[in-house]
Amino acid sequence: MVFYMPGRVEARDDAADLTPRRIVAELDRYIVGQADAKRAVAIALRNRMRRRKLPPPMADEVIPKNILMIGPTGVGKTEIARRLAKLVGSPFVKVEASKFTEVGYVGRDVESMVRDLVEVGIELVRQERRVHVKPQARAAAERRILDLLLPPRPASPREPEEQAGWERSRETLLRRLQAGELEERVVEVEVQASSQAAFRIFGQGGLEEMDMNLKEMLPGLFGGRKHLRRMTVAEAREVLQREEEEKLIDPEAASREGIRRVEESGILFIDEMDKIAGREGGRGPDVSREGVQRDLLPIVEGTLVHTKYGMVRTDHVLFIAAGAFHVSKPADLIPELQGRFPIRVELTPLTRDDLVRILLEPESSLVRQYQALLGTEGVELVFARDGIEAVAEIAEEVNRRTENIGARRLHTVLERLLEEVSFEGGELLDKRVLVDAAYVRARLAAVVQDADLSRYIL
């Protein structure tokens, strides 16, 4: 068996040309405004690259400058962190602080966020290695399909003419298979039966669901179960190629590399940090919020977390916390935790001009998404400038009169605006729909004017 065992694979964030200025420019392609937050994450990311060039003794002393983002919902906090991780190929996990409980209470413990990050890191490595072994796996899968279509010649000797004819038939069949001429032919494939199960284990962190594979624990009982399935050659190629890819990837090497990437370039985004700020209330859901802060402190400071793949050190994981902090304030966090988020940036509420830019500028803006979706059915959706400005104006007004949910209000406004077009789709008689200011107001004016109605609909 051949394993894919490359040398040390460096993450994409080692690229020397990813300067802070370029990182901000890349974020600008998807996120409007919030220059201070973009600069902060760009500097933090660049410092991580600089650290890797230091001698090991000094590099061990340089800790990440964690970031606390303060701002209302819907202004881009999560998107900045997510796009940053995607830009550099870092393992990334978003968690909500309010979902965790301190030790002794039933619920998720804070160490589970690190275990989730490790799973993401290992899966990233496996995806990369699947790309490398794909040609080998495809060739192996085609050989297996060929064996199903034309069984291998028996071990007993044959006449030279008969053997040569068999080889010619096999070569011809292989060419047809590679040309896609046999995709609909049905074959019987022996596939591995799924043998995974999960245990629920009571530990210090309460009830923690851990995926423990029975196949690993009892290989003699679960390791050899297979069954025959009838499928087309096209389906068989996909199933067998996936099996061959798994054979070519060394799981232990992938786990080690995944853990290394988490430790060196992992990003953990902790949302709703304001929900665990403040002193104990003594009762109800707030009883453990200060305890969650105390449990979170060693993770952020740097500690060893036990996972099923081994120990993971969090000293150099970048933590980005975020919260609206309407009721509480950052000073309500315990002092030790405040000190572990030295960089604080305030994200500003979105103005009408910001909402217009959000609809127009990002490469995957909502306007482009709706145009692409309806374009699949032959509908040409055209947004006039005054139509986009009218949508932004309505979104801003509804945010002001009800709850301010930032750019997320654009989703509700546009969905309501285009409800009829989306419903009719390809059945529309006029395949060209012009969304201008008159179109917007004709469909949304009544809802916006009725405060009670807009509260429930928009």
N, C-alpha and C positions, 0 to 999 in steps of 0.2 A: 504494500500500500504506500502511496506517495502522499506526503503531507506538504502543504504550503507553509513553509517556515522561513519567511524573509528575515532580514536583519531588522534593526531598530527602525521603525517607521515614524518619521517626524510628522506632527500635526501640521495642518496648513498654516497655522498662525506663526510658523517660523519664517515665513516669507519676509525678506528684508524690506520689500517695497510697501508693506502695509504700515505706512506712517500714520500718526494720528490724523493728519489732514486728509489722507486718502480714506481712512476708516470713516471719518465724518461724511466724506463725499459719498461713500457707498451707502451709509445709513440714510442720507438725504434722498436717495433714489426711492425709498419706500416709506419714509416717515417725514412728515411735515413739521417744521419748527423744532422746538425744544433743543436749542443749540447747546445750552449748558450741560444738559444730561448727555448729549452725544459726545461733547468734549471730555466729560468725566470718564465715560466708559472707554473712549478711545485712548486716553492716557493710561488707564488701568491695564488695558490690553497691551499697549506698547511696552509698559514696564514689565509685563510678564515676559515678553520677548527679550527685553534687555537683560532680565535676570538670567536667562538661559546662557548668556554669553559670559557670565561671571565664573570665576573659579568656584568649585563646589563648596568650600568653607563659607565664602561670602554669600553664595546663592542660597544656602540653607538659612541664612539669617534674614534674608529679604522676604518679608511676608506680603501678601496681596493687600492693597488698600481697598477694603470693601466699601460698597457704595449704598447709601440710603436715599431712595428717590421719594420725594414728597410731592403729592399732587392728586387732584381729583381723578375719578375713574374716567376712562376713555380718552386720555390725553397722550398715550403712547408709551407708558412705563414698561409694560410687558413686551410690546413689540420691539422696543429698542434692545432689550436683553436678548430676545429670541433671534432677531436679525444679526446681532453681534455674534452669537454663537454659531449661526449658520454661515456667516461670512468666513470664520476661521476654522470651521469644522470641529468645534469643541463639543464634548458631551454636555448636554443642557437638560435641565429638569426644572419645571416650574411647580412649586408647591404653595399651598395656602396655609399660613401659620395657624389659622383658626381650626384647622382639621386635626391638629396634634394635641395630645394631652401629656401632662407630666407623668412620671413614673408612679404607678400605684392606681391610676385611673384606667378604665377600659377605653381603648382607642389606639390610634397609631402613635408610636413614639418617634422622636425626632430623628433617630438614627436611620429610620426607614427611608428618609429622603436621600441619604448617601447610598443605601442599597439600590434605590431606584436609579440613581445616577450611574452606578456601576453597570447595571443592566443596559442602560442606554449606551455607555461607552463600549461595552463588549459587542453590542449589536452593530455599532458603527464600524468596528474593526472587522466584524464578520461580513458586513456588506462590502467593504473595500476588498476583502480577500476573495469574495465571490466573483467580483469583477475580474480579478487576476486569473482565477482558475476556470472562468467560464468557457474558454475555448477547449480546454482539456475535458471539462465535464460534458460539454456538448458532444464531443467526439466519442466519449465513453457511452453516453446515452444513445447515440446513434448505433453504436455497435450492439448494444443490448436490444434495441428495436429490430435491428437486422437479424439478430439471432431468433427473435420471435417470428419474423416474416419468413426466414429461410434458416432452419436450424443448422448448427455447425455440422460439418461432415463427420461421420463416425470414425472411431479410432482404427477400425480395420482397414487394411490397404484396399485401394480401388485401382481400376484400370486407368492408365495415364489419360486416355481420352475423356473418361467419365470425370476424373478429378479436374481436368482443365475446364470442362464444361461447367462443373459446379462453381469453380472460381469465377468464370465469366458471368454466370448468372448472379452471383453475389455482388460483383462489381457493378453490374447493370442496375441491380436493385438498390445499391448504395447511391448511385448517381440519381436515380429517381427519387429516393428518399431525401437527399440533399436539395433536390430541385423543388421539393414540395408537392410532388405528384401523388403521394400516398397518404396525405393528411387525413382523409376520411376513412381509411381502412381501419377495421376494428381488430384489436389484438387483446390478448389476456395478459395482464401484467401482475407480477407478484410484488405486492407492496407491503411495507412494514406497517403493522397495526399500531395505532396510538396506544401508549401505555403510561400516560402521565396522570398523576393525581396530586392533589394538594392536601397537606395536613394543616390543621389549625393548632398552633402551639401556644400554650400559656407561658409567657416569660415575664421578665421584669417590666417590659414595656406594655403589658396588658395583652390583649388578644391580637396577635400579629399573624397574618396569613402569610405563610412562606411556601413558595413553590418547591416542593421536594419531590424529586423524580423517583417513583418506585422502581423504574428500570435500573437506576443507578444503585439502589439499595438491594434489590433482589434480581440481579441479572439472570440467574438461572431460571427464574420463574417467568420473567417478562421479556427476556432478551430475544427470543427466537420466534415470536408470534408474527406470522405473515398470512396474507390471504390474497386470493386472485380477484382482480377487478377487470371487467371488460370496459375498454375505453378506446377512443380513436388514437391514431398515431400522434396527432397534434397534442392531445392531452397526455399521452404516454411520454412524449418528449419532455414536456414540462415537469412531470412527476419524476422521471428518471434523472433528468439533469439536476434537479434539486437534490436528489439523493447523492449523485456523484459529487456535487459541490461540497456537500457535508463531509464526504469521505476525504476530500482533498484539503480540508481545513483542519489544522491541529487545534482542538478545542482548548487545550491547556495554554498553547502559545497565544491564542486569541484572547483568553482570559487575562493573561499576564500583560499583554499589550493594552487591553481595555482598562485595566486597573492603572497602568502607568499613565495613560492619557487622562484619566479622571484626576489623578493626583497632580499632574502637571498642567492641565489645561481645562479642567472641569469648571462649569459655571452653574451655580445653584441660585435660582431666582425665588425668593421668599416673598410672596404677596400677602396683603392684608396684615402687615406687621403692626398696624395701629390697633388691630383687634385684640392683640395680646399685651398691649401697653396698659399701664395703670396698676394700681395696687389691688390686692385681693378684695373681692366683695363679700366673701364668706359663704355665699350660697349660689346655687344655679350654675349656669354655664361659665361664669367668670371665675369660678373658684380655683381653676388651675392655670390661669393665664400667666401669672408671675412664675409659677412652676415650669411652664413651657419655656419661658425666657431662661431660667436657670439651666434647664436641660439643653437648650440651644447653645448656650455660651461655650461649652467645651468643643462642640462641633465647629463653631466659627473660629475659636481660638486655635484649634488644631489638635486632633486626637486620632486614635486608632479606632476604626469601626469594623466590627466583625461582619463579614458577608460570607455567603456560601462559596465564594471564589477565593477567599483569603482575607487578610487584614488590609484595610485601606486607610491611608493617612490623609487627613483633610487640611494639613498645614497650608498648602498652596492652592486649594480650591478657591475660586473667586466667588464671593457671596454678594448678591445684589438684592437688597431688601426694598420693599415698596409699600406705601400705604397712603391713604387720603389724609389721615390725621386731622379729621374735622373735629371730633370730640376730644380725643387725646392728643398729645404732642410728643415729639421724639424724646423730650426730657422726662416723660413718664416711664420710659424703658429703664430697666435697672442700669446703674452706672457702668458696670462691667461690660454690658452688651452695647451700650452707647459707644464705648471706647473702641469697640471692634468694628464700627462703621464710621471711620474718620471722615469720609467724603460724603457730604450731603448736598444734594441738588434739588431745587424746587422746580417742578414742571408747572408751566403757566396754563390756566384755562384756555380753551380754544375760542378764538373770535370768529366772526362771520367770514373774514378773509381766510383764516386758517381752514375753515370747513370747505370753502371754495377750492383752495389749493389741494386739500385731501381728495376731493372729487376729480381733480384734473391731473395732478402731477405724478403721483406714485405709479410705477410700472404696472401694478396689479390693482389699480383703484377700483372702487365699486362700479363706476361708470363703465370701465373697460370690461369688468366681469359680466355685467348685464348685457353689454353689446355682444360679447363672445357667446354667452349662453343662448340668447335669442338668435344669434347668427347661425347656430347649428340647425335651425328650422327655417332658414331663409328670410328671417325678419331683420331689416336694417333699422337699428335704433340709433337715432341721431339726437344728440344733446346740444341745444343752442346755449350760448354763453349766458343769456338772461334766464334760461331754464335752470341751469346749474346754480346761478346766484339765488334764484327763488327757492330752490331746495335748501340751500345753506341758510337762507333767511328764516325759513320755516323751522328748520332744525334748531337754530339758535333761539328762536322765540319759544318753542316747546321746552327746550332745556331751561330757559329762564323762568317759565311759568310752572313747570313741574320739577322733577328731579334732573339735575345736570349730569347726564351720562356721557358727555363729550361726543366724540366722533361716532360712538355706537348709535346715537340718535339717527344718523344718516341711514343706517340699515333699516330702521323701522319706517322712516319717511319714504325711502325709495321703494321698499317692498309694498307699502300701501299705494304709492304713486303708480307703480307698474303692475299692480295686481291683475288688472283686466288684460293687459298685453301678455303677461306671463301665462294667464289662464288660456287665452285663445291661441297663442303661439303660432304655429304654422297654419292654423285655420283662418287667420286674419285675411280679409279681402285685400286690404292695402298693406303690402309688405314693408312699407317705409313709414316709420313712426317718428314724428318730430316732437321732441320734448322741449318746448319753450316755456316762457313765463306764463303765457295764457293757459297752456296745457296743465301746468303744475297747479295753478290757482283754481282752475275749473274742477280739479279732482280733490284738492286738499283744503280749499278755503272753508268749506262748511265744517270740516272736522277741526280745523285750527281755531275757528271762531268760537266753537262750543268748548269751553274749558273742561267740562266734565267728560265730554266725548274724547277730546284729545288726550286726557289723562289715561284713558283705558286703551285707546287705539294707537296713539303715537308716543 
